């Protein structure tokens, strides 16, 4: 029997915390997540997802029912992967919340996805950083593995047809080019949503 995988969370304050499945190294500028994908598993770079159908998933929201990505086909979607241990994630979430308030009437969907090992901590964080968009809990890490997430915060921009158009693995919410990409997805009426255009995410 294979022993459970363990990891250490290292934060900018210098503290450590034992955790399973992933290792977070929180630096002043960014949070890095170095995850094990399983023995012998080959890891693709996140850029490999650009131009591909976004992996579908269903996750529980901290407040509310389960949310399935494919229910937003026909609308541009931003996925933001975050952790309660990541200082930059709080700034990114707050900025995305303001962008969501601005563009939600135009059809923009924003979903925050926690990669925390401790779901109670993640839920507490979500309650204390209340957003206007759903904050989802990826306890099994199946979604973060499907999107090849190894750095936090990471944002994934998906067009109306369910195709990954842009990925950013750093704080970009105040970058003008980031806003341009969001507007491009909103204006792209030609990217319609064919049935079943999202790929099936891996099982936990």
C-alpha positions as CSV (number, residue, x, y, z in Angstrom):
1,X,0.0,0.0,0.0
2,X,1.3,3.4,-0.9
3,X,1.8,5.8,2.0
4,X,-0.3,9.0,1.9
5,X,1.4,11.9,0.2
6,X,2.4,14.7,2.6
7,X,3.6,18.2,1.9
8,X,4.7,21.3,3.7
9,X,3.2,24.8,3.3
10,X,5.8,27.5,3.5
11,X,4.6,31.1,3.7
12,X,6.3,34.5,3.6
13,X,6.1,34.7,7.3
14,X,8.4,31.7,7.6
15,X,5.9,29.4,9.2
16,X,5.2,25.9,7.9
17,X,2.1,23.7,8.0
18,X,1.8,20.0,7.1
19,X,-0.7,19.4,4.4
20,X,-1.6,16.6,2.0
21,X,-1.5,16.3,-1.8
22,X,0.2,19.6,-2.5
23,X,3.0,22.0,-1.4
24,X,2.4,25.7,-1.3
25,X,5.4,28.1,-1.1
26,X,4.0,31.6,-0.4
27,X,6.4,34.3,-1.5
28,X,6.0,38.1,-1.3
29,X,5.0,38.4,-5.0
30,X,3.2,35.1,-5.7
31,X,2.2,31.8,-4.2
32,X,3.6,28.7,-5.8
33,X,1.8,25.4,-5.7
34,X,4.0,22.4,-6.5
35,X,1.6,19.4,-6.6
36,X,2.3,15.7,-7.1
37,X,0.1,14.4,-10.0
38,X,0.7,10.8,-9.1
39,X,3.6,8.4,-9.6
40,X,4.8,8.4,-13.2
41,X,2.3,11.0,-14.3
42,X,3.5,13.4,-17.0
43,X,2.6,17.0,-16.4
44,X,1.8,19.3,-19.3
45,X,2.4,23.0,-19.1
46,X,-0.6,25.2,-18.6
47,X,-0.1,26.8,-22.0
48,X,-1.0,23.4,-23.5
49,X,-4.6,24.1,-22.5
50,X,-4.9,27.3,-24.5
51,X,-7.1,26.7,-27.6
52,X,-8.5,23.5,-26.0
53,X,-11.9,22.8,-24.6
54,X,-12.0,23.6,-20.9
55,X,-12.3,20.6,-18.7
56,X,-15.8,20.5,-17.2
57,X,-16.4,20.1,-13.5
58,X,-19.0,20.4,-10.7
59,X,-17.9,21.7,-7.3
60,X,-19.7,22.7,-4.2
61,X,-19.9,26.4,-3.5
62,X,-19.1,27.7,0.0
63,X,-22.5,29.4,0.0
64,X,-25.2,27.7,-2.2
65,X,-25.5,24.6,-4.4
66,X,-23.0,22.8,-6.6
67,X,-21.8,24.7,-9.6
68,X,-21.1,23.0,-13.0
69,X,-18.9,24.8,-15.5
70,X,-20.9,23.6,-18.5
71,X,-24.0,25.5,-17.2
72,X,-22.2,28.7,-18.3
73,X,-21.7,27.6,-21.9
74,X,-22.6,30.6,-24.1
75,X,-21.0,33.1,-21.6
76,X,-17.4,34.0,-21.1
77,X,-16.0,32.6,-17.9
78,X,-13.1,33.4,-15.6
79,X,-11.8,30.7,-13.3
80,X,-9.6,32.0,-10.5
81,X,-7.6,29.4,-8.5
82,X,-6.8,30.6,-5.0
83,X,-5.7,29.5,-1.6
84,X,-6.2,31.0,1.9
85,X,-2.4,30.8,2.3
86,X,-1.7,33.1,-0.7
87,X,-1.5,36.8,0.0
88,X,-1.6,37.8,-3.7
89,X,-4.8,35.8,-4.1
90,X,-6.8,38.2,-1.8
91,X,-5.9,41.1,-4.0
92,X,-6.7,39.2,-7.2
93,X,-10.1,38.1,-5.8
94,X,-11.0,41.6,-4.8
95,X,-10.1,43.0,-8.2
96,X,-12.0,40.3,-10.0
97,X,-15.0,41.0,-7.8
98,X,-14.9,44.6,-9.0
99,X,-14.6,43.5,-12.6
100,X,-17.5,41.1,-12.2
101,X,-19.7,43.9,-10.8
102,X,-18.8,45.9,-13.9
103,X,-19.3,43.2,-16.6
104,X,-21.8,40.8,-15.1
105,X,-24.7,42.5,-16.9
106,X,-22.7,41.8,-20.2
107,X,-22.7,38.1,-19.4
108,X,-19.3,37.6,-17.6
109,X,-19.2,34.7,-15.2
110,X,-16.5,34.4,-12.5
111,X,-15.8,31.4,-10.4
112,X,-13.2,31.2,-7.6
113,X,-11.7,27.7,-7.0
114,X,-10.0,26.9,-3.7
115,X,-7.0,24.6,-3.8
116,X,-6.7,24.5,0.0
117,X,-6.2,21.1,1.8
118,X,-8.3,22.2,4.7
119,X,-11.8,22.9,3.4
120,X,-12.9,24.4,6.8
121,X,-10.1,26.9,6.5
122,X,-11.1,27.6,2.9
123,X,-14.7,28.1,3.7
124,X,-13.8,30.4,6.6
125,X,-11.6,32.4,4.2
126,X,-14.4,32.6,1.7
127,X,-16.8,33.9,4.3
128,X,-14.4,36.6,5.5
129,X,-13.6,37.6,1.9
130,X,-17.2,37.7,0.6
131,X,-17.4,38.0,-3.2
132,X,-20.3,38.5,-5.5
133,X,-19.3,35.4,-7.5
134,X,-19.3,31.7,-6.3
135,X,-16.4,30.5,-4.2
136,X,-15.9,26.8,-4.9
137,X,-14.2,24.1,-2.9
138,X,-12.0,21.6,-4.8
139,X,-11.2,19.3,-1.9
140,X,-10.0,16.4,-4.1
141,X,-7.8,18.7,-6.3
142,X,-9.3,17.1,-9.4
143,X,-10.1,20.4,-11.0
144,X,-6.7,22.0,-10.2
145,X,-5.0,18.9,-11.7
146,X,-7.2,19.1,-14.8
147,X,-6.1,22.7,-15.4
148,X,-2.5,21.9,-14.5
149,X,-2.3,24.5,-11.8
150,X,1.1,24.9,-10.2
151,X,1.2,28.6,-9.3
152,X,-1.2,30.9,-7.4
153,X,-3.1,33.0,-8.2
154,X,-3.9,31.5,-11.6
155,X,-6.7,32.8,-13.8
156,X,-8.2,31.0,-16.8
157,X,-10.3,32.9,-19.3
158,X,-12.8,30.7,-21.3
159,X,-14.7,31.9,-24.3
160,X,-18.5,31.5,-25.0
161,X,-17.9,28.2,-26.8
162,X,-16.0,26.7,-23.8
163,X,-12.5,27.0,-25.2
164,X,-9.6,28.2,-23.0
165,X,-8.4,31.5,-24.6
166,X,-6.0,32.9,-22.0
167,X,-4.2,31.7,-18.8
168,X,-2.3,33.9,-16.3
169,X,-0.3,32.5,-13.4
170,X,0.4,35.8,-11.7
171,X,-1.4,38.8,-10.4
172,X,-2.7,40.5,-13.5
173,X,-6.1,42.1,-12.6
174,X,-4.7,45.7,-12.9
175,X,-2.9,45.0,-16.2
176,X,-4.6,46.8,-19.1
177,X,-4.0,43.9,-21.4
178,X,-6.0,41.7,-18.9
179,X,-9.0,44.0,-19.2
180,X,-8.7,43.9,-23.0
181,X,-8.8,40.1,-23.0
182,X,-12.0,40.2,-20.9
183,X,-13.6,42.7,-23.3
184,X,-12.5,40.6,-26.2
185,X,-14.3,37.5,-24.8
186,X,-17.4,39.6,-24.1
187,X,-17.4,41.1,-27.6
188,X,-16.8,37.7,-29.3
189,X,-20.4,36.9,-30.3
190,X,-19.1,34.5,-32.9
191,X,-17.8,32.1,-30.2
192,X,-21.1,30.3,-29.8
193,X,-21.5,27.3,-27.5
194,X,-21.9,24.0,-29.3
195,X,-23.4,21.2,-27.2
196,X,-20.8,19.2,-25.3
197,X,-17.9,21.5,-26.1
198,X,-16.4,21.1,-22.7
199,X,-14.2,18.1,-22.0
200,X,-14.8,15.8,-19.0
201,X,-12.6,16.5,-16.1
202,X,-10.8,13.6,-14.4
203,X,-12.5,11.9,-11.5
204,X,-11.2,12.6,-8.0
